[in-house]
Amino acid sequence: MRYSQLFGQTIRQAPKDETTANARLLVQAGYVDKLMAGVYSYLPLGLRTLDAIADIVREEMDATGGQEVRLPMLHPKANWVATGGWDAIDILFHVPSRTGREYALGSSEEEVAAPLALARLQTVADLPLAIYQIGWKFRDELRSKSGLMRGREFLMCDMYSFHADQADFDRHYATMKDAYLRVFRRLGLTAKVTEASGGAFSDKISYEFMVVTDAGEDDILFCPACDWCVNVEIATVAAGAPCPICHDATLRAARASEVGNVFDLGEKYSRAFERPVRGASGGTVYPIMGCFGIGISRVMGVLAEICHDDRGLVWPAAVAPARVHLATLGSDAAVVAAGEDLYRQLASALGDRQVLWDDRSVSAGVKLADADLIGLPLRVVVSARTLAGGEAEVKSRDAADARRVPLSDVVSGLPGQVAR
């Protein structure tokens, strides 16, 4: 794609009202546009990144046996009254209708997913079942801040699972834990499985998947020698204390951002909607329900927060909106012709969507600065200087130095993670 035709280009000045790196960089680099606090429009590059994250999550959810559905965002009040959430959950948007009825904008989907699934489960032989969706959520946050990391409107993947007994839920949890860790590894993130309170969803211990970042909104304690980690809100130990599990190291404190969570909801929803199933030996069983969430747009914010330097974004190849940033410097006809030929070769090898060609009539300094700000994995530059030697300049975004490559070898010499 030609940058001159792209909707949503870079802006010269970073927004002054943003305090976090992800909010500043994603707006300045042309990935998102802020409509109001906590609500963003995703421009073409931003949507491609968001979709890339969602695709990785979708692949791993499918691999666990989850089945994708699409659930309504507008919910009837009665469902939330049945579970006690209508009055108890303060972030729930209440939507009055001119018909006199009231609705809720979904802050989560248990109130819709539970009756949908349970109405189709007749006996324990129908269990287990896991359905998931990737959809938009709404929360009436009093202070929405931190860019994409805390929004009033956000994209999330939610899986809801249904089980005949606790042992089956525990088996599914182990499967989902591994799937979550695969998701975050593929995204280039290291997530810590963190014990936390169930909050408004459950009175049981829940698990959060935390990524350490100074822009996070949670305080955690973790052991550097093993996997143990806990949210400070429920901790009975302090930083500097011996790890209660391995005893091999002392606990460290850190700020972190939640990118996923798991709740054991027990029988709360099957009882709230009075939806038991027939047991194997007669009688009835109230299915145990699990909730597994990954914040898709939140992950995008966390990645931008972690994957940047003083020049701009540095996207992991797995989520970059394109793989190669091609820049032709100067208006020399031979340079433009060589750039166009190289663009066709790259687009043929990778697909047009994977190559961003900066074909604008602007200075070399602007083009190179914008390439750094946008942060694609590989930059390829053609100029009168490189063309004199029949070469292009190739540089990985996270590398300090560029290298000269013969024009005929640029495509065949693409790094593996870019060429795929």
N, C-alpha and C positions, 0 to 999 in steps of 0.2 A: 504494500500500500504506500502511496505517496504522502509524505507528511504535509505537503502543501494543500492537500484535499481533506486532511483529517479534521473532524469536528472535535474541538477540545484540545487546543495546543497549550504550550507552556505560557505562564505569565511571568513577567519580569520580577515582580516583587512578591515575596511570601506574604500571606495574610497576617496582619498584625495582631488580630484578636485570638490567634491560636497559640497555645502554649506547648503542645506536644509535637514531636517530630512528624508523626504520621499525618496529623491534621495539616501541618504546613506543607509537607512535601507532596502529599497526594493532590492537594489543591493546586499547588504551584506547577507540578509536572503535568497537569491536565488529566488526571485520573478521575477526580470527583469534583463536584461543585456543591457548596454548602447552601442549602435552601434556607435553613434556620437551625438553631441549636439541636443537634442530634438527628438531623434529617439531611440526607445527601442524595444528589443525583449522580449516577454512575455514567461517566462518559465512555466512548468506545474503548479506550485502553483500560479503564477501570473495570468495565464490564467483562472484558476478556480475562482479566486477572481474577475477578470474582468467580467467573465460570470455571476457570482452571482449578481453583480451590474446590469448588463444588463437585467437579468431575472426579477428583481424587477421592473425596469423601464418599461419593456415590459408588465408586468402584469397590471400596472397602466395605461399605454397608451391604452391597449386593453379595460380596464374598462370604458374609456371615449368614446368608439366607434371608436377609431382610427384603421385603417387597415394597417398592416405592408407590406411594399414593399422593394425592394432592387434596389437602383439607381446606375447608373454608376459613377465611380470616374473620368473618363476621359471625359471631356466635349468639345463640339465644340466651337470654338472661336465665331461663329456667335451668339450664345445664350448670351454670355457675352457682346458682342458689343451691342446687342439689349437693354440690361438693363443699359448700360453705365459703367459696372463694369470692362471691359477689361483694360481700361486705368486708371480708378479711384481707383481701389483697389490695393494698393501696395504690399500686402502680397500674391497676387495670383501668383501661379507658372505658367508661360507660357511654353508650351512644343512644340517646333518646330518638324515637321515630315520631313523625307527625301522626302516625296511627295510634299513638299512645303506648306502644310497646317499647321495651328497652332491649338493647343488645350490648355485647362487649366486643371490642377489637381484641383478637387473640394475643395475649401475652405469652401463652403457651398453649398446647393443643390437647392436653389430657381430657378436657371437658368435651371435646369432639371425638378424639380418637377412641376413648374408652367405650362409649355407647356404640360407636360404629362397629368396633371389633367384637365386643361382647355379644351384640345382637346376632352375630354370625357364628358364635361358638356354642355348640350344643352339649358336648360331652368332653371329658378330659382327653379323649382320643384326638380331639381337634387341637390339642395343645402340644408343644408350644407354638406360638405365633409371634412373628415380629414384622411390624409395618413401620415405614418411615416416610418422612417428607422433607423436602428442602423448600422452605417458604418464609415469607416475611412475618415478622412479629412486631408488636407495638407495646411500649411500656411508658407510662406517664412518669418519667423520671423528673424529679424536682430540679436537678442540676445535671443536665446532660453535657458531658465534657469529654476530653481525651479523643476527639475525632471519631473514628470508626469504632473505637474500643468501648464506647458507652453511648449508645444511641437510643432515641425514642422509636426509631424504626430500623430494623436490622434483619439480615438474612440468617437463618439458622437451619441446621439439620436436626430433626428430632426423630429418634426411633422409639417406638412403644412396643414392649414385649409382654406376653401373657403366658403364665406358667401354672402348672398344676400344683406345685409345691415349692418350698424354699430352696430345696436342693437343686431343682431344675433352674431356678433363677440364678443361683450361685454359679452353676456351670455356664449359663449364658453370659453372666457378668465377666467371667474369666475370658471368654471368647471376645467380648466387646472390648475389654481392656487391651488385649493384644491388637485388635483392629484399630483402636484409637491411637495406640503408640505407632503402628505402621503409618497411619494417616499423617501424624505429626513428623515422623521421620521423612516421609516423602515430600513434605512441605518444607523441609529444612529446619524444623524446630525440635528442640529437646524439651519434652514436657514431663513434669513430675506429677505422679499420682498422689494426690493430697487428700487426707482425711478432713472432712468438714461437716458442719451441721446441715441437716436436711432442710432447714429454713421453713418456708411456707409450704413446701411440697411434701415433707415427710418428717416424722419425729425420729427417724433412724439416722445413723451416720451415713453421709453421702460421700462421694468421691469427686473431687475436682481435678482437672488436668491443667496444671499451672506452668506457664513459661516465665522464667525470670527476666524481668525488665524493669528499669527504674521508672518507667511510665505506668507500671501496674497499679492497681488499686487495692491489692490484698497484701497482707504481711504473712509470710510463711516461715516455718522452721524446717530445715532439711538436714539430712545426714550426708556428708560428702563421700562416705565409704559404702553406703548401701542405698536402697531405694526409698527409705522411710521419709515421709514428709507430712506435715500437718499445718492446717490453717491456724494462725495464732489465736483466732477467736475461740477455739475450743481446746487449745493446748494446755496441758498440765505440767509442761516443762518449759524451760527458757533457753535462750541462746547461751552456748557455753556448757550446757549440761551434757553428760554422756548420752549417746544414742540409746534409746530404750530397747532397740531391736538387736543391733549388732555389737554394741558396746565398744566398737573399734575407733570411734571418732567422736568429737564434740559437735553439737548442733550449731548450725549457722542460720542467721536471719537474712531474709532477702525480701525485696518487693517483687511481686509477680502479677501476671495477668491471667485470668481464667480463660481458657480457650475451649473447654469442654467440661461436661459434668455427667454424673450418673446418680440416679435416685432409685432406691428400693421403695416403691410406693405401697408395698404390701397389698392388703385387700381393700384399701380405702376406696378405690374407684369402682370396683366390682360390687361392693356393698352400697355405695352411694347411689348407683344406678340400678340396684337390685337385679343383678345379672349373674346368678350362679350358673354353673354347668353341672351335668349329671356326673357323679363319681363312678369309678370303675366297678365298685361293689354296691352301687345304689346310693341313695342320698344325694346331697348336693355339695359342691365345692365352689368356693369363691376364688377365682383365679388371682394369683399374685401378679402385679403389674410392675414393670420396670420402665424407666425413662432415661434415654441416653441422648444428650445434646451436644452438638458442636456448633459454635458460632462462626458461620462462614465469613460474614463481613467483619466480625471482630478479629478473626485470624488474619484477614488482609491488613487490618490496622496494626496488629502485633508484628507481622512480617515487616511492614514499612518501618515500624519503630526500631526493630532490631537490624534490619538489612539496609543500612544506609551509611554514608560517610558525609564529610563536610561538603561534598559536591552534589549529592543527590541520592537517589534510590539505587540499590544494588540487588535486583530481584534474583532469587534462585531460579534456575532454568525451568523448573517444574511449574511455576506459576507466572512467569513473565508473559506479558501480552503479545510479545513477538520475540524471536530468538536473536535476530540480527538487526543492528542499526547501521544502515549504510548512509554515509555522508559524502557528497561530492563538494569539494571546496573550490570556489571560484566559478567564473562564468565562461571559461575557456571551452570552446566547442568540443575539442578533443576530450577534455575531462568529462563533460556532460555525456558525450557519446559512450565513453568507456564505462561511466557509472551506470548508464541505462543498460548497456550490455551485461554488466555484472549483476544488475538488479534482476534482469530476466533469468540469468543462470541461477541465482539464489532462489528466486521465486519458483522456478521449475524444480529445484532440488528439495526445497522445504515447504513450498506452498506460499501463495501470495500473502496470506495473513501472517506469516512468520517473518516477513521482511519489512522493516520500516525504512523507506528511502527518503532522506531529507533532501528534497529537490528544490528547496526554496532559494530565492535570490537574496540571501542575507550573508553576513560576514562569516568567515571561518570560525571566529571566536564564539559567535552566537550558536552556530551549529554544534560545535564541540561541547559547549557548556550545556546545551539542551540534551545532548546525548548522555552526558553524565547525570543530569537531573532525572531523565526518564528511566535510566538504569537497566536497559536490556543487557542480556548476558554478554554479547559480543558486538564490538564496534568495528566497522570496516570503512576506511577512509581512502578516497581517490582524490588526488590533487595533481597539479602540474608537476610538482616535485616528485611524487611517487611515480607518476606516469612516465616521466623521463627515463626511469629505469625499468619500465614495463611492470611495475609493482603496485600493490595496495598496502596500506598500513592496517594491521589487524591487532586488536587489543581486547582482551577480556575485561569486563567492567571492574572486576575485583583485582586486576593485575596492575602493577606499578608502571610497567613499560610496554610499549607496542613493539611489534616486529614487522619487518618487511616480508611480503609474500608475493611471488610472481602472480600476476593477474590470472594466469591459466591454472594456478593451483589453489586459488582461494576457496572454491567450492569443495574440491576434493580434500582439502586440508582442514575443514571445519572440525572443531572439537566434537567428541562423541556425544556429549550431552546436548550440543546444539544441533548436530546433524540428524538426531533421531526424529 
